[in-house]
Amino acid sequence: MLFHFGILNETYGNWTGGVTHPYSWHSAGARLLQMVTGMSGYDEFLAGAFWFFRGLLVASVLFVVLYRLLGGSGRLSHVQTAVLICVGALAFTAFRIAGDYTVTVIPNGGMREIWGLFFFGVGVIYRHFEPRIRENFWLFLLYFALICGAGWMHFCGMNHRGTLRDLWTLPLTGTVGFLMVRYAARMLDRRHNRLRDILVFIGDNTLYVLVFHILAYKAVSALKIWHYGLDWGQMGCHMVIHDFRDDGYWILYSIAGVALPLLGLLAVRSLRSVAARVKGQESRVEAVAQE
């Protein structure tokens, strides 16, 4: 269906040149088997964000197992156990990067899962020291400056291969980014206004944004194709159209990626509410008729 309407095609794909192809019944069965047994179902362009579910599951299971094994004897405190797990995750990542090794049983080599394990440990450490962590506006500005600097320096650590620089840049940006967002969230939460309500609604329904945001991008891609007179086949670009990258369309992509999935959710809930009211009225009419 998506190929029929041109949302997917065999000409355009991601910026590295990859494209997607229609499946035969055999290839569809093979993909389904990979999804169930290897958790490798996010390779499809419109399901590109599904790696997060796999990463979260594997990281959480690993953390629980290691946490119980290391801290179950009672010799280590909760914080000591978490620190040991974090150090182990960093050491394993360094070993992987230095030797160019990969975890073959996990798609994409397991880099994201090990970093997830690390940040689970950071969460335990943060919770222990949370009462002692200072928060103020000037620290917030410092965090913001650090994040902007990291973006300018192209720090990244969630790619498939990774570099040794990631061993200190990702813990830095991940922790600083969390502290920055947490402070901003607390400030917004102090005032009960429309903005706060909207952000709470978005936060309560991030699952729908995660699942449908790539599909929502297609609406902005259609607008960009019309604006520049591009080939309609560029609707198949993943995730966004690659031409004219510096034209500000990223703002529309950002808004549509959040707003359209949530508007769809509200529409479905409204339809369910109307259907429930109609059903209730029919039940009352039947009851009156029976009387």
C-alpha positions in Angstrom: 0.0 0.0 0.0 2.8 2.4 0.9 4.6 1.7 -2.4 1.3 2.2 -4.3 0.9 5.7 -2.9 4.6 6.6 -3.3 5.3 7.0 0.4 8.0 4.3 -0.1 9.9 3.6 -3.3 13.1 1.9 -4.6 14.8 5.1 -5.7 15.2 7.2 -2.6 16.1 6.1 0.9 18.4 7.3 3.6 21.3 9.7 3.0 23.8 6.8 2.6 21.8 5.6 -0.4 19.9 2.7 1.2 16.5 1.9 -0.3 13.6 -0.4 0.6 11.9 -3.0 -1.6 8.5 -4.6 -1.6 8.5 -8.1 0.1 7.5 -11.4 -1.3 5.6 -13.7 1.0 8.8 -15.6 1.6 10.8 -12.4 2.5 8.0 -11.2 4.7 8.0 -14.4 6.6 11.8 -14.2 7.0 11.5 -10.6 8.3 8.8 -11.6 10.8 11.0 -14.5 12.1 13.9 -12.0 12.6 11.6 -9.7 14.5 10.4 -12.4 16.9 13.7 -14.2 17.4 16.4 -11.5 17.0 14.4 -8.4 17.8 15.6 -7.0 14.5 12.4 -5.4 13.2 13.3 -1.7 13.1 15.3 -1.9 9.9 12.2 -0.8 7.9 12.2 2.9 7.2 8.9 3.7 8.9 9.9 1.6 11.9 13.3 3.2 12.3 12.8 4.2 15.9 11.9 0.7 17.1 15.5 0.0 18.1 14.7 1.9 21.3 12.4 -0.8 22.5 14.9 -3.5 21.9 17.7 -1.4 23.5 15.6 -0.6 26.6 14.6 -4.2 27.1 18.1 -5.7 26.8 19.7 -3.0 28.9 17.1 -3.3 31.7 17.4 -7.1 31.8 21.2 -6.9 31.8 21.1 -4.3 34.6 18.8 -6.3 36.8 20.8 -9.5 36.4 24.2 -7.8 37.1 22.7 -5.8 40.0 21.4 -8.9 41.7 24.6 -10.9 41.1 27.0 -8.1 42.3 24.8 -6.6 45.1 22.9 -9.7 46.3 25.6 -10.7 48.8 25.2 -7.5 50.7 28.9 -6.7 50.6 28.4 -3.8 48.2 26.0 -0.9 48.7 23.5 0.1 46.0 25.8 2.9 44.9 28.9 0.7 44.9 27.1 -1.9 42.8 25.9 0.7 40.3 29.4 2.2 40.1 30.9 -1.2 39.4 28.3 -1.8 36.6 29.1 1.6 35.0 32.8 1.0 35.1 32.3 -2.5 33.6 30.1 -1.0 30.8 32.8 1.6 30.0 35.5 -1.0 30.1 33.6 -3.4 27.8 32.8 -0.5 25.4 36.5 0.5 25.3 37.5 -3.1 24.6 34.9 -3.3 21.8 36.0 0.0 20.2 39.8 -0.7 20.5 39.5 -4.1 18.9 36.6 -3.3 16.5 34.6 -6.2 18.0 30.9 -6.6 17.8 28.2 -8.5 19.7 26.9 -10.7 16.9 23.7 -11.9 18.7 22.4 -8.3 18.9 21.6 -6.3 15.8 24.0 -3.3 15.2 26.5 -4.8 17.6 25.0 -4.0 21.0 26.6 -0.6 21.4 23.3 1.1 22.3 22.4 -1.6 24.8 25.7 -1.3 26.7 25.3 2.4 26.9 21.8 1.8 28.2 23.2 -0.4 30.8 25.7 2.3 31.8 22.9 4.9 32.2 20.8 2.6 34.3 23.7 2.6 36.7 24.0 6.4 36.5 20.3 6.6 37.4 20.9 4.7 40.7 23.9 6.9 41.5 21.9 10.0 40.8 19.0 8.9 42.9 21.3 8.4 45.9 23.0 11.8 45.6 19.9 13.7 44.4 19.3 15.6 47.7 22.9 17.0 47.5 22.8 18.1 43.9 22.4 21.8 43.5 20.0 23.3 41.0 19.8 27.0 40.0 19.4 29.1 36.9 23.2 29.7 36.4 23.9 26.0 36.5 21.1 25.5 33.9 22.8 28.1 31.6 26.1 26.2 32.1 24.5 22.9 31.2 22.9 24.6 28.1 26.2 26.0 27.0 27.9 22.6 27.4 25.2 20.9 25.3 25.4 23.5 22.6 29.2 23.1 22.6 28.9 19.4 22.4 26.6 19.7 19.4 29.0 22.1 17.7 31.9 19.6 18.3 29.7 16.8 16.9 30.0 14.6 20.1 28.0 11.4 19.7 28.3 8.0 21.2 25.2 6.1 20.1 26.4 5.2 16.6 27.1 1.6 15.8 30.9 1.6 15.8 31.8 4.3 18.3 35.2 6.0 19.0 37.3 6.2 22.2 36.2 9.8 22.5 32.7 8.6 23.2 33.8 7.1 26.5 33.8 10.5 28.1 31.7 12.6 25.8 28.5 10.5 26.0 28.5 10.2 29.8 29.1 14.0 29.9 26.4 15.0 27.4 23.9 12.4 28.7 24.2 13.5 32.3 24.4 17.2 31.7 21.4 17.0 29.3 19.4 15.2 31.9 20.2 17.7 34.6 19.3 20.6 32.2 16.0 19.1 31.2 15.1 18.2 34.8 15.7 21.7 36.0 13.6 23.2 33.2 10.8 20.7 33.9 10.7 21.6 37.6 10.5 25.3 36.7 7.6 24.7 34.3 5.8 22.4 36.7 5.6 25.1 39.4 3.1 27.0 37.3 -0.2 25.4 36.4 -0.9 26.8 33.0 -1.7 25.7 29.5 1.9 25.1 28.5 2.4 22.8 31.5 -0.7 20.8 30.6 0.4 20.4 27.0 3.9 19.2 28.1 2.3 16.7 30.6 0.0 15.4 27.8 3.0 14.9 25.5 5.0 13.2 28.2 2.1 10.8 29.0 1.8 9.8 25.4 5.4 9.7 24.1 4.8 6.1 22.9 2.6 7.4 20.1 5.2 10.0 19.1 7.9 7.3 19.0 5.9 4.9 16.9 4.4 7.4 14.4 6.7 10.4 14.2 8.5 9.1 11.0 5.2 8.6 9.2 4.2 12.1 10.4 7.3 13.5 8.7 5.8 12.6 5.4 3.3 15.4 5.6 6.1 18.0 5.8 8.0 16.2 3.0 4.9 16.6 0.8 4.9 20.3 1.6 8.6 20.6 0.8 8.2 18.7 -2.5 5.4 21.2 -3.5 7.5 24.2 -2.3 10.6 23.3 -4.3 9.0 21.4 -7.2 10.9 18.2 -6.3 10.3 14.7 -7.6 7.4 13.1 -5.7 9.6 10.0 -5.3 11.5 12.0 -2.6 8.6 11.1 -0.3 10.6 7.9 0.1 13.6 9.7 1.7 14.4 8.5 5.2 13.8 10.2 7.5 13.4 13.6 5.9 14.1 15.0 2.4 17.8 15.6 2.1 17.8 18.5 -0.4 18.0 22.1 1.0 18.9 21.0 4.5 19.5 24.5 5.8 16.2 26.0 4.9 14.5 25.8 8.3 12.1 22.9 7.4 13.6 21.1 10.4 11.3 23.2 12.6 8.2 22.0 10.7 9.5 18.4 10.9 10.0 18.8 14.7 6.5 20.2 15.2 4.8 17.6 12.9 6.6 14.7 14.4 5.1 15.4 17.8 1.8 17.1 16.9 0.4 14.9 14.2 0.7 11.6 16.2 -1.0 13.2 19.2 -3.7 14.8 17.1 -4.4 11.4 15.7 -4.6 10.0 19.2 -7.1 12.7 20.2 -9.2 12.0 17.1 -9.3 8.3 18.0 -10.3 9.0 21.6 -13.0 11.4 20.4 -14.4 8.8 18.1 -14.4 6.2 20.9 -16.2 8.7 23.2 -18.9 9.4 20.5 -19.3 5.7 19.9 -19.7 5.0 23.6 -22.3 7.8 24.0 -24.3 6.4 21.0 -24.1 2.9 22.4 -25.3 4.2 25.8 -28.2 6.0 24.2 -29.2 2.9 22.3 -29.1 0.9 25.5 -31.4 3.4 27.2 -33.8 3.3 24.3 -33.9 -0.5 24.4 -34.5 -0.4 28.1 -37.4 2.0 27.8 -38.9 -0.1 24.9 -38.7 -3.2 27.1 -40.5 -1.4 29.9 
